[in-house]
Amino acid sequence: MKKRFDVTIAGEINLDLILYGLPEVMPLERELLASGFRVTLGSSSAILAHNLAALDVSVGFTTLLGDDALGSIALQRLAEKGVDLSSVKRVSGGTSTGVTILLIHDGKRHILTYPGTMSEMAASDLDMNYLASARTSTFPRSFFKRRFSPICPEYAGN
């Protein structure tokens, strides 16, 4: 039986907002100016989907994300590489798409994350037929640790 995808991935998606050139000491209640700024696709599972698709691998991706601008931009980054997003679920109201803010100073980073919908996706959000429509499927370990360890303890790790 021919499979629809080479790989399906169930996992997290967010954007990374990166500010460069910040002072190492960051006083409170004071505006600090960065020397550079980038917005990139974040989360290991979304980055894996993006990079595999860039190598002409047929990829299906499923996730839960907010119905907001951050979610739309993240999905656009995957769609640009040809990742199938037909199984993505968006939620309106309540929790928004997660985001990671990286503050870079002298090669060192502060990493601040709002998990948003990353921490809310549950097994009931997954379309198992979609995931089975590939030669192989992957679920990043960090994804399992948060929401799936009660039903898949062998993936929870320590």
C-alpha positions as CSV (number, residue, x, y, z in Angstrom):
1,M,0.0,0.0,0.0
2,K,1.4,3.4,-1.0
3,K,1.7,5.9,1.8
4,R,0.7,9.5,1.4
5,F,3.8,10.9,3.1
6,D,7.4,9.9,3.8
7,V,7.1,11.3,7.4
8,T,4.4,12.6,9.6
9,I,5.3,14.6,12.7
10,A,3.1,15.4,15.7
11,G,4.6,18.1,17.8
12,E,5.0,21.7,18.8
13,I,5.3,24.9,16.8
14,N,6.2,28.4,17.8
15,L,8.2,31.3,16.7
16,D,11.6,32.4,18.1
17,L,12.0,36.1,18.5
18,I,15.7,36.8,18.8
19,L,17.3,40.1,19.9
20,Y,21.0,40.5,19.5
21,G,23.6,42.8,21.0
22,L,22.1,43.3,24.4
23,P,24.2,44.2,27.5
24,E,25.0,41.3,29.8
25,V,23.6,43.2,32.8
26,M,20.0,44.1,32.1
27,P,18.6,46.6,34.6
28,L,14.9,46.6,35.4
29,E,12.5,49.3,34.3
30,R,14.8,50.7,31.7
31,E,14.6,50.5,27.9
32,L,17.5,48.6,26.4
33,L,18.3,48.8,22.7
34,A,19.3,45.7,20.7
35,S,21.6,45.9,17.7
36,G,19.7,43.2,15.7
37,F,16.5,41.3,15.6
38,R,15.2,38.1,13.8
39,V,12.1,36.1,13.8
40,T,12.6,32.4,13.1
41,L,10.6,29.2,13.2
42,G,11.0,27.5,16.6
43,S,10.4,24.1,18.2
44,S,12.4,21.0,17.3
45,S,9.4,19.3,15.7
46,A,8.5,22.2,13.4
47,I,12.1,22.8,12.5
48,L,12.5,19.1,11.7
49,A,9.4,19.2,9.4
50,H,10.7,22.4,7.7
51,N,14.1,21.0,7.1
52,L,13.0,17.6,5.8
53,A,10.6,19.3,3.4
54,A,13.5,21.5,2.2
55,L,15.3,18.3,1.3
56,D,12.2,17.2,-0.8
57,V,10.9,14.7,1.8
58,S,7.1,14.5,1.8
59,V,6.1,15.7,5.3
60,G,2.8,15.9,7.1
61,F,2.7,18.0,10.3
62,T,0.1,18.1,13.0
63,T,-0.1,20.4,15.9
64,L,-2.4,22.6,18.0
65,L,-1.9,26.3,17.9
66,G,-3.7,29.5,18.6
67,D,-5.8,31.4,16.0
68,D,-3.4,34.4,16.1
69,A,-0.7,36.1,14.1
70,L,2.2,34.1,15.6
71,G,0.5,30.8,14.7
72,S,-0.2,32.1,11.1
73,I,3.4,33.2,10.6
74,A,4.7,29.8,11.9
75,L,2.4,27.9,9.6
76,Q,3.4,30.1,6.7
77,R,7.0,29.1,7.2
78,L,6.1,25.4,7.0
79,A,3.8,25.9,4.0
80,E,6.5,27.7,2.1
81,K,8.5,24.5,2.1
82,G,5.6,22.3,1.1
83,V,4.8,20.8,4.5
84,D,1.2,19.4,4.5
85,L,-0.8,21.2,7.3
86,S,-4.2,19.7,6.7
87,S,-4.3,18.1,10.2
88,V,-3.3,21.2,12.1
89,K,-5.9,22.3,14.7
90,R,-6.3,26.0,15.7
91,V,-8.1,27.1,18.9
92,S,-9.9,30.4,19.2
93,G,-10.0,32.3,22.4
94,G,-8.1,31.3,25.5
95,T,-4.5,30.2,25.0
96,S,-2.5,31.6,22.1
97,T,0.4,30.1,20.2
98,G,3.6,29.8,22.2
99,V,6.7,32.0,21.7
100,T,10.3,31.9,22.7
101,I,12.2,35.1,23.2
102,L,16.0,34.8,23.0
103,L,18.1,37.7,24.4
104,I,21.6,37.4,23.1
105,H,24.5,39.1,24.8
106,D,28.1,38.4,24.0
107,G,27.4,34.9,22.7
108,K,25.3,33.9,25.8
109,R,21.5,33.7,25.8
110,H,18.6,34.3,28.1
111,I,15.8,32.1,26.8
112,L,12.2,33.0,27.8
113,T,9.3,30.8,26.7
114,Y,5.6,31.1,26.9
115,P,4.4,27.6,26.0
116,G,0.9,28.6,25.0
117,T,-0.8,25.8,23.1
118,M,2.4,23.8,23.1
119,S,1.5,22.6,26.6
120,E,-2.2,21.9,25.8
121,M,-2.1,19.5,22.9
122,A,-3.4,16.1,24.0
123,A,-3.7,12.7,22.5
124,S,-7.3,13.5,21.6
125,D,-6.0,16.3,19.3
126,L,-4.1,13.8,17.1
127,D,-5.6,12.2,14.0
128,M,-4.1,8.7,14.1
129,N,-5.2,8.0,10.5
130,Y,-3.3,11.1,9.3
131,L,-0.2,10.0,11.3
132,A,-0.4,6.5,9.9
133,S,-0.5,7.8,6.4
134,A,3.3,8.0,6.3
135,R,6.1,5.5,6.0
136,T,7.2,6.7,9.5
137,S,5.9,9.0,12.2
138,T,7.8,10.9,14.8
139,F,6.8,12.5,18.1
140,P,9.6,14.5,19.7
141,R,10.4,13.4,23.2
142,S,9.9,16.8,24.8
143,F,6.3,16.7,23.4
144,F,5.6,13.4,25.1
145,K,7.1,14.5,28.5
146,R,4.4,17.1,29.0
147,R,1.1,15.7,27.8
148,F,1.5,12.1,26.8
149,S,3.5,10.4,29.5
150,P,0.3,9.2,31.3
151,I,-0.8,7.3,28.2
152,C,2.7,6.4,26.9
153,P,5.0,6.1,29.9
154,E,7.7,4.3,27.8
155,Y,8.3,7.7,26.1
156,A,8.3,9.8,29.2
157,G,11.9,9.2,30.2
158,N,13.3,10.5,33.5
